[in-house]
Amino acid sequence: KKTDYVTTTPPGFSTTTPIEKGVVLSQSYTKDYKTGKQSSVVIPSKKTVLENAAIYEKFLNGDGWKIIKILKNEDKTTISAEKSGDLFDVIIIKNKATSTQAITKSYILLNTFKN
């Protein structure tokens, strides 16, 4: 079952997760599975892929998550982390739109999965 929360973070989504001030979420939802619950948000960002990668890597390390995989370049970065059996994935993708839309430099997809 999928539940949409449109522009607010889903209930139970970490309040310490860095979300750029002043942005409106592109997507926000939870999805129930037999094995747990996924919470996801999509955030447009004025920062580059690598700037956001540094922010989320620092956040995960400082919040007790164990980073298990990082794939990083200036077009796309993926960070996967684990804590107490829960998973946190960060996917940051460069906005390849024309310069008229260059205010948004990247999009961040945050997924948490709680068992």
C-alpha positions in Angstrom: 0.0 0.0 0.0 1.4 3.4 -1.0 0.4 6.6 0.8 1.3 10.0 -0.7 2.2 13.0 1.5 2.8 15.4 -1.4 5.0 18.2 0.0 5.5 17.2 3.6 7.8 14.5 4.9 6.1 11.2 5.8 5.3 10.5 9.5 8.3 8.9 11.2 10.7 10.3 8.6 13.9 11.4 10.5 13.6 15.0 11.5 17.4 15.3 11.6 17.7 14.4 7.9 19.1 17.5 6.1 16.6 19.1 3.8 17.5 22.4 2.1 15.6 25.3 3.5 12.9 26.9 1.3 12.5 24.0 -1.1 9.2 22.2 -1.8 9.4 18.5 -2.0 8.7 17.0 -5.4 7.4 13.8 -3.9 6.8 12.3 -0.5 5.3 8.9 0.2 5.4 5.7 2.3 5.0 2.2 1.0 4.2 -0.8 3.1 5.7 -4.2 2.3 5.4 -7.5 4.1 9.0 -7.1 5.4 8.8 -3.4 6.4 8.0 0.1 5.5 9.7 2.4 2.9 9.6 6.2 3.4 10.7 8.3 0.4 11.1 12.0 -0.4 12.4 13.7 -3.6 14.0 17.1 -3.0 15.0 19.6 -5.7 18.3 21.3 -4.7 20.2 24.4 -5.6 23.4 22.6 -4.7 25.5 20.4 -7.0 25.6 16.6 -6.8 29.0 16.6 -5.1 28.0 19.4 -2.6 24.9 17.3 -1.6 27.0 14.1 -1.5 29.3 15.7 1.1 26.3 16.9 3.2 24.6 13.5 3.2 27.8 11.5 3.8 28.5 13.8 6.8 25.0 13.4 8.1 24.9 9.6 7.9 28.3 9.3 9.6 27.3 11.7 12.3 23.9 10.1 12.9 25.2 6.6 13.6 24.7 5.0 10.2 27.3 2.7 8.8 27.9 3.6 5.1 28.1 0.3 3.2 28.5 1.7 -0.4 29.3 5.0 -2.1 29.3 5.5 -5.9 30.2 9.2 -6.5 30.7 11.4 -9.5 29.4 14.8 -10.6 26.4 13.5 -12.5 25.1 10.9 -10.0 25.9 9.8 -6.5 24.5 6.9 -4.5 25.1 6.3 -0.8 23.8 3.3 1.0 23.9 3.0 4.8 22.6 0.6 7.5 21.8 1.1 11.2 20.2 -1.5 13.5 18.8 -3.4 10.5 17.3 -0.3 8.9 18.5 0.9 5.5 19.0 4.5 4.2 19.7 5.2 0.5 20.6 8.6 -0.9 20.5 9.0 -4.7 21.5 12.4 -6.0 21.1 13.1 -9.7 22.3 16.1 -11.7 19.5 18.2 -13.3 20.2 18.1 -17.0 17.5 20.7 -17.9 18.3 23.8 -19.9 19.9 26.8 -18.3 16.5 28.5 -17.8 15.8 25.8 -15.2 19.3 25.9 -13.7 18.1 27.1 -10.3 17.6 23.4 -9.5 21.1 21.9 -9.9 20.3 18.4 -8.7 17.5 16.2 -7.3 17.9 14.1 -4.2 16.0 10.9 -3.6 16.0 9.7 0.1 14.7 6.3 0.9 14.5 4.7 4.3 13.4 1.1 4.9 12.5 0.0 8.4 12.1 -3.6 9.2 
